[in-house]
Amino acid sequence: MTKYREILRLSNLGLSQQNIADSCGVSKKTVNRVLKKAKEMNISWPLDAHDTDAVLAEKLFPSADKLITSNKRMPDFAYIRKELLRNGVSKKLLWTEYMEDCRANGEEPLMYSQFCYHIQQDEQKHRATMHISRKPGEQVEVDWAGDPATVIDPDTGEILKPVLTGQIHPKMDPEPRNRK
């Protein structure tokens, strides 16, 4: 945790911001931010005994849950998740639709960067991961977005369509099996 009390004390002694940063084990930018915010809020050394580093941290930089909430309309995340699965749909297109809908309803929309940030946070909540154990070189897994991929046989020029997981196309089988 940042040593707010020590930063204010050393500043009162007249040390440079670089010396304070070195002494407290923080960056010069952190020292600058703390001193600037303390000056704005008229907090200076000497401090009361009850002004611990935790109390000062909350005074100088209040946590996000205590800040005033925005009156901007949040996007419909379920709809966005569903739409992003469709071909040709991008976040930029969904944001444009969202902006038009907000303006039509007289609501204040999020800007594109915040729109993407909130979508990313929602995706984190719904992300599912699974470890698949396999021997190296035993299988090849290909993932793509958009239209299905095709493979052209170099010998015949035949266009081969992809096969469902777990199946091997006879033309793509590296070790042909005896088929009856």
C-alpha positions, 0 to 999 in steps of 0.5 A, a space after each residue: 500500500 502507498 505510504 500516504 502519511 510518509 509522502 506528506 511528511 517528507 514533502 513537508 520536510 522539503 524533500 524533492 519528489 524523486 527523493 520521496 519516491 525513492 524513500 517510499 518505494 513508489 514512482 515519482 508519478 505517484 508522489 506527484 498525484 498524492 501531493 497534487 490531490 492533497 493540495 486540492 483537498 487542503 490536507 497537509 502535514 501534520 496529520 491527525 493520529 486517526 488519519 492512517 494510510 487507509 483513511 488517507 487513501 479513501 479521502 484522496 482517491 475514493 473507491 469506485 463504488 462510492 463515486 456517483 453513478 453515471 446516468 448513461 444507459 448500459 447496453 443489452 449484453 445478452 443481445 450483444 452476445 447473441 448478435 456477435 455470433 452472427 457473420 458480419 456483425 461487429 462491435 462497431 456496428 452494434 455500437 452504432 445501433 446502440 447510439 441510434 436507439 439511445 438518441 431516439 429514446 433521449 438517453 445518453 449513450 456510452 462512447 465506443 471505448 466504454 461500450 467495448 470495455 463494458 462488453 469485455 467485462 461482460 464477456 469475462 463473466 461468461 467465459 468458459 474454459 476447458 483443458 483438452 489433453 492430447 498427445 502432441 501431433 495426434 490431432 490438429 484443431 482449426 478454428 475460424 470465423 466467418 464462412 467455412 474454410 475449404 482445402 484444395 487437394 494439391 493432386 486433383 484440385 478437388 475442393 474439400 469441405 471441413 469435417 465435423 470434429 472427431 471425423 477425418 476426411 479420407 483425402 486428408 487422412 495421413 494414414 489411410 486405413 483398410 476400409 471394407 
